[in-house]
Amino acid sequence: YDWIPPGGDLEGYAGRLLVTHEAAGGREDIIPTARLVPPVVAAGVGCRRGTAAAEILRAIDEACAGEGVDRLAVGVLASIDSKRDEQGLLEAAAALGAELRWYDAGRLAALGCPGSDFVRRQVGTPAVAEPAALLAAGEGARMLAGKTAYGAVTVALALGVRERREGRSGGGVTVVGIGAGTGELLTVEAAGALAAADTVVGYRTYIEQVKRILSGDSRDGKRFISGSMGRERQRCREALAAAAAGQRVALVSSGDPGVYGMAGLLLEMAGDTPVAIAPGVTAAQLAAARLGAPLMNDYITLSLSDLLTPRDEVLRRAEAAAAADMVVCLYNPASRKRRPLFEAVCAILRRHRADETVVGWVRNAGGPGEEAAIINLGELPGAGIDMRCLVIVGNSHTRIVDGRMVTSRGYERKQETGGGV
C-alpha cells in the first residue's frame, strides 16, 4: 500500500482507505473508497436557556455543512460551565456520541476571542463558542469555522488532535460505591475504578470526597463533573456521553450503588454502553458495625423518602415489615418537610412492637462527626432523628449485650435441641 497525499494521483490503485474529518466529496467515486472519520473536531456552542437538542443539532449540522466537515468528526461539544445543566446540550452531545467539556468564564475570556459586551454582561466573558471550541480541540488547534448564529444557537468549529491513551479500548461506565466517602472504607475494586477513570461524575459532595481520597498523581489529568442533588438523570447522561466519546467513566454513588444508588438508573439508560458496578459499604452495614450486631437475622431496608415512592406505598411497606417482626433499617428517616411521615412509621412500628424494643441510630456513619446511640422504640419519635441518620429498629429477639445492640441468630435454640451449628 502507499500513502497518497490529498489531491494525489489515484490511477493504478484498486481502492483506498480515506482518513478524514471532511464530508464525502466528488472524488470518492473514482475508485472504491472506505472512509474513516476520526473525532478530531470540537464544536463550541452557545445557546439561550431552554433551547431544544434538535435545534442545537441543526445548528451544528449547518456549521459542518458550511465548512465541508463530516458531523461524525465532532468528538467534543464544549460550552461555558454555567450551561452544565442545559438539557438540550446534554441530549445533543449524547446524540452525537461526543464528549462534553465545560469551561469557566475566566478561562474563556483569557483567549481574547472577539465578542460582545452584551454577552460579557450575561455570562462574564465576551465570547463562548470560539474559545470553547479552541480549548476543547487542544494545543495547536486551528479554527475551522468562526462563531456563527443559527437562531438561538451559536456554533464555532475547531480542528485538533483527539487525545487517546496508548492501548485504550472503547469507553464505558463503572458505577462506583464510595461508602462513607473515606479512603479507609473504600473497597479495593472501587479504588481501582476511581484510579483508572478518565472522567469522574457525581453529586458535588461525593466529587469532593473522591478528590480527597485520590492521591495527587492519580487525581491529575482527570475530569471531574459535579452536579446538584436531584439531577441524577443528568449525571447519567453526562457519564454516558463521556463513555461514548471513548472515556473511561466513574459514576460515583455513596454507600453501595445498588442500594438506593445510581446503578439501577444508569442500567436503564445505558443502551449498548458497557457498564460495570463496583460495590461499596452500605450505610446499614456501617451503622450495624457501630451499634454491635443488629442484622444477624432477617432484616429489611426501608427508605422514608417519598420523592420517588408514594407516601401510601411507604406506609404499606412499613406495616408489612413491622408485622413480620423483621429488623428494620430506616434510610432517609426524617427531614423538616417529611417529619409527619417519620412519625407515622414510628406509630406503625409501635402498634406491632413493644416500646421497650431495642433501637439504634447512627448519624454520619463512617464520616466526620459520627454519632451513635442505643435507645428504645418508645423514645424514637423524640430522638432528634434527621436525614443524616440511619435507624435500626430491632425485632423481638434483639437485646443489649454489654452496651451493644445484638439480634439473636438462633444458635442458642439450635444448641438446646441438640442440632449442629
C-alpha positions, 0 to 999 in steps of 0.5 A: 500500500502507499500513502497518497497525499490529498489531491494525489494521483489515484490511477493504478490503485484498486481502492483506498482507505480515506482518513478524514474529518471532511464530508464525502466529496466528488472524488470518492467515486473514482475508485472504491473508497472506505472512509474513516472519520476520526473525532478530531473536531470540537464544536463550541456552542452557545445557546439561550436557556431552554433551547431544544437538542434538535435545534442545537443539532441543526445548528451544528449540522449547518456549521459542518455543512458550511465548512465541508466537515463530516458531523461524525468528526465532532468528538467534543461539544464544549460550552461555558460551565454555567450551561452544565445543566442545559438539557438540550446540550446534554441530549445533543452531545449524547446524540452525537456520541461526543464528549462534553467539556465545560469551561469557566468564564475566566478561562474563556475570556483569557483567549481574547476571542472577539465578542460582545459586551452584551454577552460579557454582561450575561455570562462574564466573558465576551465570547463562548463558542470560539474559545470553547471550541479552541480549548476543547480541540487542544494545543495547536488547534486551528479554527475551522469555522468562526462563531456563527448564529443559527437562531438561538444557537451559536456554533464555532468549529475547531480542528485538533488532535483527539487525545487517546491513551496508548492501548485504550479500548472503547469507553464505558461506565463503572458505577462506583460505591464510595461508602462513607466517602473515606479512603479507609472504607473504600473497597479495593475494586472501587479504588481501582475504578476511581484510579483508572477513570478518565472522567469522574461524575457525581453529586458535588459532595461525593466529587469532593470526597473522591478528590480527597481520597485520590492521591495527587498523581492519580487525581491529575489529568482527570475530569471531574463533573459535579452536579446538584442533588436531584439531577441524577438523570443528568449525571447519567447522561453526562457519564454516558456521553463521556463513555461514548466519546471513548472515556473511561467513566466513574459514576460515583454513588455513596454507600453501595450503588445498588442500594438506593444508588445510581446503578439501577438508573444508569442500567436503564439508560445505558443502551449498548454502553458497557457498564460495570458496578463496583460495590461499596459499604452500605450505610446499614452495614456501617451503622450495624458495625457501630451499634454491635450486631443488629442484622444477624437475622432477617432484616429489611431496608426501608427508605422514608423518602417519598420523592420517588415512592408514594407516601401510601406505598411507604406506609404499606411497606412499613406495616408489612415489615413491622408485622413480620417482626423483621429488623428494620433499617430506616434510610432517609428517616426524617427531614423538616418537610417529611417529619409527619411521615417519620412519625407515622412509621414510628406509630406503625412500628409501635402498634406491632412492637413493644416500646421497650424494643431495642433501637439504634441510630447512627448519624454520619456513619463512617464520616466526620462527626459520627454519632451513635446511640442505643435507645428504645422504640418508645423514645424514637419519635423524640430522638432528634432523628434527621436525614443524616441518620440511619435507624435500626429498629430491632425485632423481638429477639434483639437485646443489649449485650454489654452496651451493644445492640445484638439480634439473636441468630438462633444458635442458642435454640439450635444448641438446646435441641441438640442440632449442629451449628 
